[in-house]
């Protein structure tokens, strides 16, 4: 019994080595004692969900797709309605809608949509029709290796759980051994929950692409045109005059702000000078009398 417990305490090291070698042929199938437990998961994979853990489909790439688009739109209300309808029709949802106001009107907004990954290209095509696209960035991160490693670790942990349950089912009078097995079982089950949570999060990011939209409201948008040397010089001269005007305005404001402080300092100095003036005169007269 003690030997079995000691072997079980080494399972984390064995499981870690198996996870890193999940591509080897002898680890492609789960242990015989967990094959029955993974059969329902295999049926679920045939319907398009997460494949059975421990038998990853290495020929299928798991990719996380994200896109960020900056668009100048003539009307925020129209763009907001179109984006909300897009999320609803595609089976996604709006993750964030942040709006900035200026003088009562919407000046800019940021929307984050979670959309089914296959619908991302169609959504980008629709977004481009909202206004003028100023910038666009699309990323695709291959997480096949991370997904496969998590699946292998989860399979190893489930196999260890079944073995521990088998040992606990054996009758024993050694309470210390039983407590050690229960402690190891609790740790293994915590690992299983952690791996399942990470896989669920990874699957969600794979199944749903993230579309981030930065909207800038411009009623009459004029695309920027290349500038000539003359226009650049004229713009530089105009900017210089504007800076000079701002400096003069700042200097005048500082001068006006300093007047009360100068008066506050000047009046005591004048008062002190008037008080000391008779005393200084007497000192000078006394000095002349001695001469």
DADAGI-V50249 format. One record per residue. N is the residue number from 0. SS is DSSP state (alpha for helix, beta for strand, coil for the rest). PSI is psi in whole degrees, 0 to 359 (none if undefined). BURIAL is # if it has 9 or more other ideal C-beta (glycine too) atoms within 8 Angstrom, else .. Layout:
N:SS:PSI:BURIAL
N:SS:PSI:BURIAL
This chain:
0:coil:316:#
1:alpha:322:.
2:alpha:320:.
3:alpha:320:.
4:alpha:319:#
5:alpha:322:.
6:alpha:323:.
7:alpha:327:#
8:alpha:342:.
9:coil:0:.
10:alpha:323:#
11:alpha:320:.
12:alpha:318:.
13:alpha:319:#
14:alpha:320:#
15:alpha:320:#
16:alpha:324:.
17:alpha:324:#
18:alpha:323:#
19:alpha:343:.
20:coil:35:.
21:coil:348:#
22:coil:351:.
23:coil:145:.
24:alpha:324:.
25:alpha:350:.
26:alpha:5:#
27:coil:338:.
28:coil:147:.
29:coil:163:#
30:coil:158:.
31:alpha:328:.
32:alpha:353:.
33:alpha:2:#
34:alpha:319:#
35:alpha:324:.
36:alpha:334:.
37:alpha:356:#
38:alpha:316:#
39:alpha:323:.
40:alpha:325:#
41:alpha:322:#
42:alpha:324:.
43:alpha:326:#
44:alpha:327:#
45:coil:344:.
46:coil:5:.
47:coil:4:.
48:coil:195:.
49:coil:128:.
50:coil:165:#
51:coil:129:#
52:coil:137:#
53:coil:346:#
54:coil:60:#
55:coil:142:#
56:coil:97:.
57:coil:343:.
58:coil:358:.
59:coil:125:.
60:coil:134:.
61:coil:112:#
62:beta:135:#
63:beta:120:#
64:beta:132:#
65:beta:154:#
66:beta:143:#
67:beta:127:#
68:beta:136:#
69:beta:125:#
70:beta:136:#
71:beta:117:#
72:beta:147:#
73:coil:336:#
74:coil:124:.
75:alpha:321:#
76:alpha:316:.
77:alpha:317:#
78:alpha:318:#
79:alpha:318:#
80:alpha:317:.
81:alpha:320:#
82:alpha:319:#
83:alpha:320:#
84:alpha:323:.
85:alpha:313:#
86:alpha:321:#
87:alpha:314:.
88:alpha:328:.
89:alpha:352:#
90:coil:15:.
91:coil:204:#
92:beta:162:.
93:beta:116:#
94:beta:331:.
95:beta:140:.
96:beta:100:#
97:beta:125:.
98:beta:138:.
99:beta:134:.
100:beta:149:.
101:beta:116:.
102:coil:44:.
103:coil:346:.
104:beta:156:.
105:beta:126:#
106:beta:330:.
107:beta:161:#
108:beta:156:#
109:beta:124:#
110:beta:140:#
111:beta:118:#
112:beta:140:#
113:beta:113:#
114:beta:151:#
115:beta:133:#
116:alpha:319:#
117:alpha:340:.
118:alpha:3:#
119:alpha:317:#
120:alpha:317:.
121:alpha:323:.
122:alpha:320:#
123:alpha:321:#
124:alpha:321:.
125:alpha:321:#
126:alpha:322:#
127:alpha:337:#
128:coil:353:.
129:coil:333:#
130:beta:212:#
131:beta:120:.
132:beta:117:#
133:beta:328:.
134:beta:155:.
135:beta:133:#
136:beta:127:.
137:beta:130:.
138:beta:151:.
139:beta:114:.
140:beta:121:.
141:beta:114:.
142:coil:26:#
143:alpha:317:#
144:alpha:316:.
145:alpha:320:.
146:alpha:317:#
147:alpha:318:#
148:alpha:317:#
149:alpha:320:#
150:alpha:319:#
151:alpha:319:#
152:alpha:320:#
153:alpha:318:#
154:alpha:317:#
155:alpha:320:#
156:alpha:322:#
157:alpha:323:#
158:alpha:318:#
159:alpha:323:#
160:alpha:316:#
161:alpha:322:#
162:alpha:319:#
163:alpha:320:#
164:alpha:323:#
165:alpha:320:.
166:alpha:320:#
167:alpha:332:#
168:alpha:340:.
169:coil:140:.
170:coil:132:.
171:coil:148:.
172:coil:359:.
173:coil:104:.
174:alpha:324:.
175:alpha:317:.
176:alpha:319:#
177:alpha:319:#
178:alpha:323:.
179:alpha:320:#
180:alpha:317:#
181:alpha:320:#
182:alpha:316:.
183:alpha:323:#
184:alpha:320:#
185:alpha:320:.
186:alpha:317:.
187:alpha:319:#
188:alpha:325:#
189:alpha:321:.
190:alpha:319:#
191:alpha:315:#
192:alpha:322:.
193:alpha:315:.
194:alpha:320:#
195:alpha:320:#
196:alpha:319:.
197:alpha:320:#
198:alpha:321:#
199:alpha:317:.
200:alpha:318:.
201:alpha:319:#
202:alpha:322:#
203:alpha:319:.
204:alpha:331:#
205:alpha:315:#
206:alpha:329:.
207:beta:120:#
208:beta:153:#
209:beta:120:#
210:beta:112:#
211:beta:126:#
212:beta:127:#
213:beta:110:#
214:beta:133:#
215:beta:120:#
216:beta:120:#
217:coil:114:#
218:coil:314:.
219:coil:90:.
220:coil:132:#
221:coil:112:.
222:coil:142:.
223:coil:142:.
224:coil:150:.
225:coil:139:.
226:coil:149:.
227:coil:174:.
228:alpha:319:.
229:alpha:317:.
230:alpha:326:.
231:alpha:318:#
232:alpha:319:.
233:alpha:320:.
234:alpha:322:#
235:alpha:316:.
236:alpha:317:.
237:alpha:319:.
238:alpha:323:.
239:alpha:315:.
240:alpha:321:.
241:alpha:320:.
242:alpha:320:.
243:alpha:318:.
244:alpha:319:.
245:alpha:323:.
246:alpha:317:.
247:alpha:320:.
248:alpha:320:.
249:alpha:318:.
250:alpha:319:.
251:alpha:319:.
252:alpha:320:.
253:alpha:319:.
254:alpha:315:.
255:alpha:322:.
256:alpha:332:.
257:alpha:344:.
258:alpha:309:.
259:alpha:323:.
260:alpha:322:.
261:alpha:319:.
262:alpha:321:.
263:alpha:325:.
264:alpha:323:.
265:alpha:318:.
266:alpha:314:.
267:alpha:323:.
268:alpha:317:.
269:alpha:318:.
270:alpha:318:.
271:alpha:321:.
272:alpha:319:.
273:alpha:327:.
274:alpha:322:.
275:alpha:345:.
276:alpha:313:.
277:alpha:322:.
278:alpha:319:.
279:alpha:325:.
280:alpha:318:.
281:alpha:322:.
282:alpha:318:.
283:alpha:320:.
284:alpha:321:.
285:alpha:322:.
286:alpha:323:.
287:alpha:323:.
288:alpha:325:.
289:alpha:330:.
290:coil:none:.
